[in-house]
């Protein structure tokens, strides 16, 4: 079943210990939709500028991603420059140019309205809420955010979170959002803000899901214990950019490909999230995410299973 | 089958956000032997001073831990004072008094010589090696160390590591020992120093085991992929002191209780390590480790399994 994703389609300049690149296709919605496209149909809502070329468009077309919701505006696309050096888990932002994203007013094509899944990638929570409100018929809403929105746009973010079913953020963001340093108490606080499930990403250590009531149809009274999915210990991380968005794409894409959201589906989705994140960092930019096979994905899923399974 | 453990039996003064205590029984060998005592027979080699009371002795006696190898010397026992505040994963050392440990010359009681398992808890690697050499018949040797020995006693430590089968250290220690920041490459380097298996502890995120050749009898040519065990997300950590030593005790104790070291036994041992570590931090000092039941341990093991298992 189709996912509509709203978020940035952008260009990045990135430097890592393994090398660097200039103004390559990137953005949360790009990584998310590439990762999710291996599991289900994906439709993108975003805005790009005149620097978005036919070659960039082809990256989406090859993966059969619906881009009718990508608006082409005058000016330049969103641009981000960052570097990873001492700590591969944290980027140092060198430059952020909103460009055409500064005046972005998301428009949802009519053809997207039968999407059962909606993912609100990391953008201004006001825009996230506008898209969420414009798609009242979706069955499940996933979302992401970041420190900047948590710190400086909390009121708007809380309004958005009230309409998000599954929130995916990292450890630091969870503690910041909850204003609580204990990871379990912080997760419980976040679940009180609207989300029925919270996936806390731990970078190289994987991710933990916490569950509130009502996330699994027909089990509203049952308490669901947390679930931990691993990340793969990697001998080389070429470029961490997009790992979180690729995790979200694999996670939400797998859920959208299944008939019903059960605890087992959620757990496998966490593993597929880790799998897609592990591929993303193996090459610069979106390179690895463009040309995967289902066989490669299933082999790595088996490796993740072996990494954690007792029996 | 019996484990002999050599390490510190000490007194700690500790302050955490949950409270504080003064000069309570502690030390790596104490935590280790309490945790291991739920799985197998444990024999301790250590030295204590005149401040070690009948009440302290009773803590070992209740758990049927053999203390004939604990020497009673004139003076005071090893003393450590530390606090945990901003970061529960890292203690700030306020005071270390070696006291009777300063001139410790480990003596192995004859009755310990049929031990098939030996654990070298975190002490001077020269002493670790002396004990290891004095027990040539043991079947499996586990060991621990810390930054201080890695930085300032590397030569001695490398001689000790050549005789250790399973080394348990944390992320920082692994990278420091290997002088390599990548966790996978660092692990491979450490496996080149002698250990046939390396268990890297990640604090609140669990632990990862890396395997070299020859760790599992009869499978010397097979490549064994890493294994990740979780830690339990805890709503309250009262006192992190002894978590690592309790992990080691649960881990090594379970291995010693089994007929043969297989990959499945190793994996379950990692889970039992996490289980004992999670109990240790629930109360101040050794309190929780003194009065567990096998039922409590098995219930928590089931929780760990549920936390990570797909199916």
Interface residues (C-beta under 8 A of the other chain):
Chain A: X182 X183 X184 X185 X187 X188 X202 X204 X205 X206 X208 X210 X225 X226 X227 X228 X229 X230 X233 X234 X235 X236 X237 X264 X267 X268 X271 X303 X305 X306 X307 X308 X309 X310 X311
Chain B: X182 X183 X184 X185 X187 X188 X202 X204 X205 X206 X208 X210 X225 X226 X227 X228 X229 X230 X233 X234 X235 X236 X237 X264 X267 X268 X271 X303 X305 X306 X307 X308 X309 X310 X311
